[in-house]
Amino acid sequence: MIKRIVKMTFREEAVPGFLEIFEESKGKIRAFEGCHHLELLRGVDQPNVLFTFSFWEDEKALDRYRQSALFKNTWEKTKALFAERAEAWSVRVESEP
């Protein structure tokens, strides 16, 4: 299992547009083979900074998603709203509570 964190900084006026895109696509992403979890987080002090936090079966599942029409279409719409380039990390749990 890998966990994926994507930080996205939007133009302030573009945040509502992104929230619409996320609402339209979240169910499809959650249903994508290999996706076990997806949530959207927002910065407390920076409401135009949002994060997706997702769990994937493995790197192959994440790569299949990233090569899919679903990802390409969603990312193209999302990327147009950025104020800064997105940052992303794939991580594995090293120690659990």
C-alpha positions, -999 to +999 in steps of 0.1 A: +000+000+000+012+035-008-002+068+002-002+097-021-002+134-010-007+161-036-005+197-026-023+222-049-022+260-046-050+276-065-057+311-075-082+323-048-110+329-073-104+294-088-111+274-057-149+270-062-141+257-098-118+231-084-143+220-058-168+214-086-142+194-105-135+173-074-172+167-067-176+155-103-147+131-102-142+119-066-166+089-070-149+078-102-114+081-086-125+062-055-140+035-077-108+032-098-092-002-095-065-001-068-077+031-051-086+023-014-091+059-001-094+095-013-100+126+007-096+163+001-080+185+028-077+223+029-051+245+046-063+261+078-044+293+073-043+292+035-078+283+022-065+283-014-041+254-007-058+220-010-044+185-007-056+152-019-047+122+003-052+089-013-042+052-007-033+030-036-028-008-037+007-003-051+027+019-075+014+000-105-022+008-095-013+045-091+005+045-125-025+029-142-046+057-128-021+084-139-022+070-174-060+069-175-084+092-194-100+100-161-068+114-146-057+132-178-091+149-181-094+158-145-058+170-142-060+191-173-090+210-159-074+213-124-040+224-136-055+254-154-066+268-120-032+267-102-014+297-088+017+276-083+030+242-096+016+212-077+038+191-055+033+154-049+047+127-027+042+089-027+050+075+008+049+042+026+040+038+063+071+030+083+056+030+117+020+028+129+007+042+162 
